[in-house]
Amino acid sequence: MAAIRRSPARWWLAATAAGLLTASLLSPATAYGTEACPRGHRLTVPGAEYQQVTCLSDLTTTGTVATGHTDPADWAGLHAPGTRNPSHVPGVQVDGYFPDSSTLNSSHGWQHDSQFVLRLPERWNGGLVVTGAPGVREQYANDFIISDWVLARGYAFAATDKGNVGTRFYTDGKRPGDAVAEWHIRVTQLTVAAKAVVAQRYGHPPTRTYVTGISNGGYLARWQLENRGWLYDGGVDWEGTLFTAEGPNLLTFLPPTLRHYPNAATGDEAAHQAILATGFEPGSERLWPFHHSVYWDLTQRIYREEFDPDYDGETLAGYPFCTPGSVPGCDADYDYLSRPAEVHEAVGRVSLTGDISKPMISLHGTLDTLLPIRVDSDVYAEMVGDVPHFRYYRIEGGNHVDGLYPAYPDLVRPILPCYRTAFIALEDWVERWTAPPTSSTVSKPDSGDVVNTCSLE
């Protein structure tokens, strides 16, 4: 008997792209919050069901932590201590949500998904930066690593929770894969709406729009430039997740890793080599215990539940840290390639093609111990191929999250400063026709301020 999906079908899953944009993006907002301000009282987010407009003396996290217009827990662990961030950027912030039937996001006590945040600086450079949340985090996840910095450069900023959040995101939608498919729609929806709000605020639409993100947000930057390229002028992909119907994907390399890790941890060399064979880099072994306890098991179970709920029957997201053969449906025993065609079709619905239509820069750490570089961005770079509007930088020593740097300063390096350098390179590429350095592996420096500086050459 098929496992039961816990949420009803929603109208937008059956809508065509044109119908979606007409029905859900052009209707007026139905409510304003009580914190309206003179410079923002006429701003209306097209399609929003609810919005709050607030004038703030500082839109960066230096100010919004104090005023409650961000959530530090949402961006915890994504940057290295000592990261220098700008502050004191006055402007208008709009918080709200689009119509949705799921209620996984508890921000502001709204219990409503498809939440967004828009930030409009007083001193605008004419640009807009759009991003989706990494992992299963909420709309404020990119506030410290992206929003602060681009706001200080004069950009308007827009972020979405992708339409579902948390470790039970897979309960959203009717069919396997629906929750991830919604991510695409919500980024597109926000981009169109944000352009309209920018035009309301400044008198004309943005002259350039960039899409960017880390992890699942990087995946969405890839997908948008493959499928909605007309909305953007370019993008930066920071270690985006790779979904392909026949692999590699999360479900091909995490199960054997979970199978072999217990023996590898005791010194079994065959098990150690088996984990390396799945794609993890030699030299990343010191990072394995943390990733096993925090990321590997949980990630496998919740994404497998999203695409293959029948594997463990009525159980939701399997059995945490089960050992091979211990229970039917143990995720350590999972074999994606042998699963039914409909599982591959579910992943295929959200798979990437590499057919990007606008300039894109991709970054990935060689010591990424959640999304191994050899079975993620190395593969995606091959999918994109030798096209003139793509650059790929392999960041030596980079891990999936910069927050691990203090624990392993001799092993890993933060990627955030390389991301900022890449973003500036994208600006020069798009706006001044100055091509970035050729794709390469960026060496880990022996000294210097690796937390705040990075050269791609």
TADA-V190885 format. One line per field, one symbol per residue. psi: psi as a letter, one per 40 degrees, with the letter a starting at -180 (. if undefined). Layout:
# TADA-V190885
psi: ???
This chain:
# TADA-V190885
psi: hiihheiiiidddeiidddddddeeeiiieiiiefiideeeehhhheidiihhhhieheiddddddeefihdddeheeiiiehhiiafgiahhhiaiihieifdheheedfhifiihhhhidhheeihhhiiiibfiaeededdddddddddeeiihhiieeeiiiefdeehidiheddddddddddddddddddddddddeeiiieihihiiibdddddddddeddfdeeieaihhgfihhhideiiideddddddddedddddeehdddddddddeeihheeddeddddddddddddddddddddgdedfbehhfahhfiihediheheeehgddeiidddddddddeiidegieihihiihhdfhedghddecddddddddagiefhihhhhhehidheeedddfdediiidddddddddddddddddefhiiiiiihhihidiigedeihhe.
